[in-house]
Amino acid sequence: MKLILCVEDERSVLENNRKAFADAGYGVLTAETLAQARQRLSEQTPDGIVLDIMLPDGLGLELLTELREQGSKIPVILLTAWDKPYDVARGLRAGANDYLSKPFDYEVLLARVEAMFRNVEQMPDVIEKGNLTLQMTSMIALQDGVDMLLTQKEFALLLLFARNEGKTLSTEYIYEQVWGHSMNEDPNAVKLQVSRLRTKTEGSGYAILAVRGTGYRFEVRPATKIRKL
């Protein structure tokens, strides 16, 4: 049985959430404040969190950020009345797996939770590409067993390339996946991150190739042939 932590300050909504998840066969923990949520998390580790943004003692985004900075990969769905594109992007950039605006239909909420768990289960704990090892839980990348000391965005970029080996990814798609919103602020950001990642992956056996006018492709670097004299 999967365990869900519901964090919601409106008691009627919290009770409806609890009942919906319990009826669907989930174990349920509840919290009405950030303080209560932190206490629940110190006592048990849920399989997923349904998190309201506006809480009496702060924003749910604060808790989400704390979890991600601690390396926690617990999937999180944000529930909120904030529904403007900026707010959605803000939640996704903070590390949310999904976002559902209030008011919502409980069948949709349950379907989103089911999809969230399926996506998490399909993600392996470790991805290996040549002498590169990406550890999903800790968000650490190793080359020949040595920590590459990647930043959060560098890790996200390398993960995106590793999961799409041999595919040409557009610059816009890369930006949306790594930054969590459309590329309308810094068109050179992808180029800069790719350049840094290239330097850190030297000797990995993989190359990040620029595809003129399109984007980038991650592929095995052909071995250099030594010409005999």
N, C-alpha and C positions, 0 to 999 in steps of 0.2 A: 504493500500500500504506500503510495507516495504521500508525502506530507507537505502541505501548503501553509505558508504564513500569510495571513490577510492582515494588512495594516490599513486601518480606516477609522476616522474619527466620528463619522455619522453612524450612530449605533444601529439605526434601522438598515442602512446599507451593509454594515458589517455583519449583522445577523442574517440578512438575505444571502450575502456571499458565503457565510459559513454553512448555511443550510444547503445552498446549491452545490457546494463542493462535497459536503458530507453525503448528500443524496447520490452524487456521482461516484462515490466510493473512495474519496480522498480523506486522509487524516487532515485535521485543520487546527492550526494555532491562530490566535487572534491577538491584536494589539491596537490600541486607540491612539498611541503617541509614539514618537521616536524613542523615548526612553523605554517604554514597554517593549517595543520591537527589539531594541538592543538587548534587553533582558532575555527575551525569548530566544534570540540567537545565541546568547551565552549559554543557554541551557540545552538547546537542541539545534541541529542543523537541518533545516527543511530542504525539500527537493526543489521547491520553487517559492517565489514571493509575489503576491499581488499587492502592489504598493500605491497608496494614495499620495499625491504630491503635497497637498495643503493639509498640514497637521498642526495641532495646537502649539507644539513646541519647536516647530521648524518645518523645513521642506523635506519631503521624502527623497529628493535628489541628494541631500546630504548623506543619508544612509546608503544610498546606491553608490555614491562616490567612495565612501568609506570601504564598502565591500570590495569594489574593484581595485582600490589601492592596496588592499590587503591580499589581493590575488584571488579572491573568491569568484568562482564561476557559477554560483547559484543563479539560475535564470530568473529574470524579473520582468513582470508586466506592470506598467504604470497605468493607474486609473486616475483620471482627473477631468475637471471641467475645462482645463486649459486645452484648447484645440487648434490654436493658430500654428502655421507651419514652423515658426521659430521655436515655439514651445515643444513641438514634437521633435524637432531636430535637437533641441537642448537635452531632452530626455534620452534620445538615442546616443548622442555623443557621450553622455554620462555613463553609458554601458547598459541601458535597458535592452531587453530582447524584443519587446513589443510595447505597444501603446494603445490604450482604448479610452476613448472620450466618454464622459458621462453626458446624458444618461445612456445606458447600454442595455442590450438584450442578454439575458443570462445564457442562452444557448450559444450566442456569439462568444461570450467570455469563456465558457467551457471549451468551445472549439479552439479558441486561441491558446488556452492552456495546454490542451492536448497536442496542438501543433508545436508549441514551444518545447514540450518534453520530447517529441519525436525528433526535432532538430538537434536537441542536446544529445540524445542517445546516438544519433548518426555521426556525431563529431568524435573522432578517436581521441584518446588521452594524449597520444604522442603521434606526431607526423615526422617521418624520416625521408629525407631527400639527399641521396649521396652521403656525405659526411655531415650534413645538417640534421639536427634534431630539434623539433619544436615541441616543447612541453606545454600542453594546453592549460592545465590547471594552474601552474605557476607563471605562465606567460613568459617563459624563458626560452631563448634559442641558443643552442650549443653548436659549435663547429669543432669536430674532432674531440668532443667531450668538454670543450672549454666554453664558458659563458661568453656570448658575443656582446653582452652589455647593450642590448638594443633598447631604445626608448619604446614607449607604448605604441606610438604610431609606426615606428620601424618594424616592430613585431607584427602589428596588424597588416602592414604592407607585405612583409615576407610571407605571412600566413595566406594572404589573398593570392599571391603569386604561386605558392606551393600547392594550393588547392585548384589552381587553374594552369598547371604546367602545360606548356605548348600552345596555350591560347593567347591570342592578341587581345589585350584589354585596353579599352579606350581610356584616355586621361580622365575624362568626365566620370566614367564608371569607377575608376580607381579612387578618385576624390570622394565620390558619394559613399563608397564602401568604407573607406578609412576615416574620413572626417565626419561622416554621418549627415551631410547635407549637400545641396547642389553646389557646383563649383562657380561661385559668383563673387568670391572675395579675393582669393590669391591664386591666379592661374599658374604661377610658378612653383606653388607648394609641392606638387607631385614631382616635378623635375628635381627639386632640391632633395626631397626624401629619397628618391630613386638613386641619386648621386651618392648620398651618404650610405645607403644600403649596399650599393655596388662595392664601395670601399670595404665595408665590413664583411662582405661575402666573398672577397678575393680568396682563391684557393679552395672554394667549396665544390668546384666541378660544375657549377651552374652559372649562367650568364643572364643578365637582365638586358634584353635587346630593345633598342628604340625602333619602333616601326614608324617610318616617316609619315607624318600627317594623321596618324591614328592613335598610337599609344605605346604600350610596352608588352614584351613577351618574355616569359621566364622559361628557360630551357637548358638542357645539358650542354655544357661547353665542350666542343670537340677537343680531343687531346691534340696538343701541338706536336706535329711530326718533326723529328730531328733529321735534317738532311745529312746524309753521309757524304763526306768529301772523297 
